[in-house]
Amino acid sequence: MTKGDKDGFVERRGGRDLLLRIISGLGIVGWAFMLVAMIVLDRAKPDDPTFIPNERVFERSGIPYHLQTAWDQDLLTSIFYLLSIGLVLGIIGLAVNSRRHRRRDDYYRIHLVLLTAISAIGILYYLIA
């Protein structure tokens, strides 16, 4: 039996239960997808035209250099799917968090709110642009 509070409140939770572990796991996996989406975004964007590499270095090594001038549409589609997965995981995490949100000291996890918001904004930007 655990000790009571001033208000007669008795904490019966014995630590991190399954719901808290699910919330943490969904957040970690969702942010991992967000990280992958950011890396893919870096690869999908066009090269900076002000950066002019020394072409002789590439010619000596036998590596052809090609300046990418447009966005890679296949990679942008991959980013859309990664953001969609992040959005779904964020919504599921918030739903599980709301199930847990019953007492005064319970709170919504800000990392899930941010994951959901950033994913939704990215998806909307992809669909509009």
C-alpha positions in Angstrom: 0.0 0.0 0.0 1.3 3.4 -0.9 1.2 6.5 1.2 -1.6 9.0 0.8 -1.4 12.7 -0.1 -2.7 15.6 2.0 -6.0 15.4 0.0 -6.5 11.8 0.9 -5.3 10.8 -2.5 -3.7 7.3 -2.7 -1.3 6.6 -5.5 -1.9 2.9 -6.5 0.2 3.0 -9.7 3.3 0.9 -9.2 5.4 2.7 -11.8 5.5 2.7 -15.5 2.7 0.5 -16.8 2.0 -0.9 -20.3 0.3 2.3 -21.5 3.3 4.5 -20.6 5.7 2.1 -22.4 3.4 2.1 -25.4 3.4 5.9 -25.4 7.2 6.1 -25.2 7.6 3.4 -27.9 5.3 5.2 -30.3 7.1 8.5 -29.7 10.5 6.9 -30.3 9.4 5.1 -33.5 7.6 8.2 -34.8 10.6 10.5 -34.3 12.8 7.9 -35.9 10.5 8.1 -39.0 10.7 11.9 -38.8 14.6 11.7 -38.7 14.6 9.5 -41.8 12.2 11.9 -43.5 14.6 14.8 -42.8 17.5 12.8 -44.2 15.6 11.9 -47.3 14.5 15.6 -47.7 18.2 16.6 -47.7 18.8 14.1 -50.5 15.7 15.1 -52.5 16.4 18.9 -52.6 18.2 20.4 -55.6 21.9 21.2 -55.3 23.0 24.7 -54.5 23.9 26.4 -57.8 26.3 28.8 -56.0 28.4 25.9 -54.9 30.6 25.2 -57.9 32.8 22.2 -57.3 36.2 21.8 -59.0 35.2 19.6 -61.9 38.9 18.6 -62.4 38.9 16.8 -59.1 35.9 14.7 -60.3 37.5 14.1 -63.7 40.7 12.8 -62.2 38.9 10.3 -60.0 36.6 9.2 -62.8 33.4 10.1 -60.9 31.0 12.0 -63.1 29.5 15.1 -61.4 25.9 16.0 -62.1 24.3 19.1 -60.6 20.7 18.3 -59.5 18.6 21.2 -60.5 15.1 20.0 -59.5 13.5 18.2 -56.6 13.5 14.4 -56.8 9.8 13.5 -57.0 10.3 9.8 -56.0 12.1 10.9 -52.8 9.4 13.5 -52.1 6.8 10.7 -52.4 8.8 8.7 -49.9 8.9 11.7 -47.5 5.1 11.9 -47.8 4.7 8.2 -46.7 7.2 8.7 -43.9 5.3 11.7 -42.6 2.0 9.8 -42.9 3.4 7.0 -40.8 4.6 9.6 -38.3 1.2 11.2 -38.2 -0.6 7.9 -37.6 1.9 7.0 -34.8 1.4 10.4 -33.2 -2.4 10.2 -33.4 -2.3 6.6 -31.9 0.1 7.8 -29.2 -2.2 10.8 -28.3 -5.2 8.4 -28.2 -3.3 6.1 -25.8 -2.2 9.1 -23.8 -5.8 10.4 -23.5 -6.8 7.0 -22.2 -4.1 7.5 -19.5 -5.0 11.2 -18.9 -7.4 10.7 -16.0 -5.8 12.3 -12.9 -4.5 15.8 -12.1 -0.9 14.9 -12.4 -1.3 13.2 -15.8 -0.3 15.3 -18.8 -0.2 15.0 -22.6 3.2 14.2 -23.9 4.5 17.2 -25.8 6.7 15.1 -28.1 3.6 13.4 -29.4 1.8 16.7 -30.0 4.9 18.0 -31.8 5.3 14.8 -33.9 1.6 15.0 -35.0 1.7 18.7 -35.7 4.9 18.6 -37.7 3.8 15.6 -39.7 0.4 17.1 -40.5 2.0 20.4 -41.6 4.5 18.5 -43.8 1.7 16.5 -45.4 -0.4 19.6 -46.0 2.6 21.3 -47.6 3.3 18.3 -49.8 -0.4 18.2 -50.9 -0.6 22.0 -51.5 2.8 22.5 -53.3 
